[in-house]
Amino acid sequence: MPLKTARKAQFKILQADSLKSFPWLVHGFSTRPGGFSTVYGGRTVNLGFTPQDARAAVEKNREGFLEQLGAISKGRAWPLVTLRQIHSDLIHCVSGKSAASKSALAGDGLIIQTSGILLAILTADCLPVILVDANRHAVGVFHAGWRGTVKRIVEKGVGEMHRRFGTSSRDLRAAIGPGVHGCCYTVGPEVRTQFESQFEYGRKLFREVEESDPVREKYPLLFLTARAPGHSELPKKIFLDLVEANRRQLLAAGVAAKHISASPLCTSCHTGLLFSYRAERGITGRMMAVAGFRE
């Protein structure tokens, strides 16, 4: 549809330094401030059709986002391909502009070698990952939460780009966008078990922190038990480094370490700039990571 110009909003769009050198590439990670949504505190750039927000506001946010990215041809925004994300390892190859008009596919990865189309992933804690083939002009976007990561979606994405486009891993550039980091991402022991069963380095992705209890510290005798050494144990918090987990997968797939960049921004730590499903208890907007290329 033609872009509306009645009221423009300036959005802050993050880009990976490792990808800025390609003049034919369009990519970006959206942030929270600005926009036309008003249900998440102030004016925000919610790009997901969430239950709380008005569809018209989200559509205006998307139009403004694409315009600011420069994803426009002859006054019209490029087709935007999204997914019904299901925390899977399903990856779809978008074969042409006609595919962009179809209803959303179910999965968590998209790859393309057709110009003039933007692939998009929505996030609010999970990691968005962009892969770019610098030689064959192909791109992929992936939604990597812990479930998709343990299923190796990013590693499989490298394989799919090789199978479909002949991509060599040595030509790939990878950008991991903002997401929840190891400082804040608490998980249960069952998650650690799954990672340790799938990856030989799985144990290195986690750290444990013993929870503090001011009452226990002040009145230790209240917590005496018959079990040695005489006190019940405090539960431990388990933290997962999702960024490192995906970086390791990219390395295992043959992507050079110098060609992998990761945003230092944790969504849970920076809710003024980014949406965080966990920090905001599920009532929040969605950010978008996009990639495509010009002819």
N, C-alpha and C positions, 0 to 999 in steps of 0.2 A: 504494500500500500504506500501511497505518497507520504512523505514525512510532513508532519504538522509543524508549523513555524510560529503559531500564535504566541506561545510562551516557551522560551528555551530555558533549560536548567543546566548549570555547569556541574558535571559529575567528575569526581576524582577517580581516575582509572589507573591502576597499577600495571606496569609492564616489566617483563624480565629483561635485564640488561643483556643476557645471552642471546635474546631473540631480536633486539632492536636493530641489529646490523643488516637484517634482510629487508630491503625496500619493498619487496613483493608480498611480505607477510602482514596480515592484520591480526593482532591478538591483544588481549587485555583481561584483567581481573577487576571486576567492579568492586566498589566499596559502598558504605552505608550513607554518608551525608548527601544532602541535596535531594533532587527528585520531586515526585508528585505524590508519594504515599505519606499519609499522616497518622497511621494507626500504630506505629512503633516508636513514637516519641519524636516530635519535630517532623521535618520533611526528610524522607528517606528514599533511597533508590532500591526499593524492593522489586526484584525482577522475577519473582516466582508467584504463581497464582495460588497464594496461600488463603486459608479460610477466612482470615480476618480482614484482608485487604480487598478493595474494589478492583474489579477486572480492568476498568477504564484507566485507573491510576497505574496499574502494572504495565498496561499496553503503552501508555505515554512514557513511562520510564524506559521501556525497551526501545521505543523509537528514538528517544534522546540519547540513549547509550550507543546505539548503532550509528547515529549521526555523528556523535563526538569521536567515535572510533574511525570514522571515514569509510565505513562499509556501505558506500552509496554508489550506484551506477545510474546515470541519467535521471537523477533526482529521486530515485527510489532506493529504499533500503534493500540490502542483500537478503535473500531467503535465510531464515534462521532455523536450524535443525536442532531440536531438543529431544530428550528421552523421558520416558516414564521410568525413573531410576528405582532399581529394586535391590541394590546392594549385591550385585551378581558379578560374574566374569564375562557377561555377554557383550560382544562388540559387533557393531553394525558398520558395514561399508556403505557409504552414501555414494551412489554411482552417477548421479546427475541432478540437474536442477528440478526435474520432476519429482525426485524422491523427497525434496525439501518440503513439498506441499502435502505430503501424506500425514496422517495422524501420528502422534508420537509413538515411537517404538519402545518396547520394554527392554531395558538393558542399562549398561553403565559405561559404554565406550563407543565412540564414533571415529571413523577414519574417512579420509576423502582425498582424491587427487583431481577434483574439479574446481576450477576457479569461480569466484563470485558467490560463494556460499559460506556462511558462518556455522561452525559446529559449536554447540554450547552445552555446558554442564552447570547445574545449579548446586550450590553448597551453602552450609551454614555451620560448619565444623569439619566435615569430611574434606579430604584434600582434592583440589582440582589439579590435574596433571596435563600439560600440553607437550606433545611430541611433534617435532618439525624435522622433515627430511630436507636438509639443506641442498641436496643434489637433485632430487627428483620432484621437488615442489609438491610434497604431500604433507598432510597434517593429521593429528589425532588428538582427541580430548578424552579424558578419563575421570571418572568419579571413584575415588579411592577412600572409602571408609575402612574400618577394620575388617569387615566381612569381605569386601572386594579385595583388600590387600592380602588377606590370608589365602584368597583364591587366585592370587597372582595376576590381577587384571592388567597392571602396567607392564609386567613382563610379557604377558600374552599379547598386549597391544603392540609391542615391538615385533613379535612374531607375525601378527596379522598384517602389519605394514610390509614386512618382508614378503609374505605370501601373496598379498594382493598387488603390491606396487614394485617389488624387487628392492625395497629399501635395505641398505646396509647399515648395521648398527653404528659403524664408524662415522656415518653421515648424519646421525641423529643429534638433535639438540633437545634437551628436556628442561622444562620449567615447572617446578612444584609451587603452586600458589598458596595463599594464606589458608590456614586451617588450624585445628586445635593441635597444640604442641605437647611434648612430653612433660612440660611444667604443669599442665592442667588436666591431661587426659587420663582420668582414672578408669580402670576396667576391672572386671572380676577375674578370679583365678582360671575360669574356664576359657577366657580369651587367651591368656598366657599359655595354657595347655595346647590350644590349637596352633599357635605360632611355633611353639617348641616342637610340635609334631611335624610341622611342615618345613621348617628352616633350621639348618644346622647352627645358625647364628641367632636363633630365636630368643634364647635367654638374654642376649646382650641388648635386646630391644626394650627391656623392662627394668624398672627400679622400684624398690620398696621403701616406704616411709612409715615408721611406726606412728600411729595416731597419738596425739597428746590429749590428756584428760586432766584439766585443772583440779577437779574434785578428787580424782585419784591421787594426784601429786600432793594435795593438801592433807587428805585423810587416807593414807595407804592401808591402815588397819581394817578399813571397811571392806577391802577387797581381798582379804586373806582367804585362801582355799586350802583344802587338805592335800592338794597336789604340790609336789616339790616344784620350785623352791619356795612355795608358800603363798604366791600371789598369782591370780589369774592373768593371762597374757592379754595385752591390748591387741586389737585387730590391726593389720597392716594395710596401708593403701598401696595399690599397684598402679604404676604409671607406665603407659605405652608411648614410645617414640614413633609415631606413625610416619613422620617425615623420613627418619632413618630407615624404616622398614621399606619404604618405596624407593629411596636412594639405592639401597642394597639390591633391590630387584632390577633396577636399571643397570647397575654395574654387572649383575649376573647375566643380563641380556646382551652385554657387550657395548653399552654406551660408555664413552670415556668419562671419567670423573670430572675433567675440566669442562665438559659439555653439559653438566647437570647443575642447575641453579635451584635454590629453594628460598622462598620468602621467609624472612625472620619473624614475620608477624603471626602471633597466636590469636585466633579469633576470640578465645575465652578471656584473654588478657586485654583486648582492645575493642570492647563493645561500643565505644564511641565511633570507631572507624569501620568496624566489621560486624556482621550479624553472627551470633553464636546461639545455636539451638540449646546447648547445655547450659550456658551461663544465664540464658533468658527463659529457662524452663519450658522450652518448646513453643513459646509465643514470640515469634520473630520472623523477619523476612528472609529472603534468599539472595545470595550474590551469584554472579554469573561469570564463568570463565569461557572465553571464546577464542576461536582461531579459524582462519581462512586465508586465502591468498588471491591476489589480483592476477589478471591475465598477463 
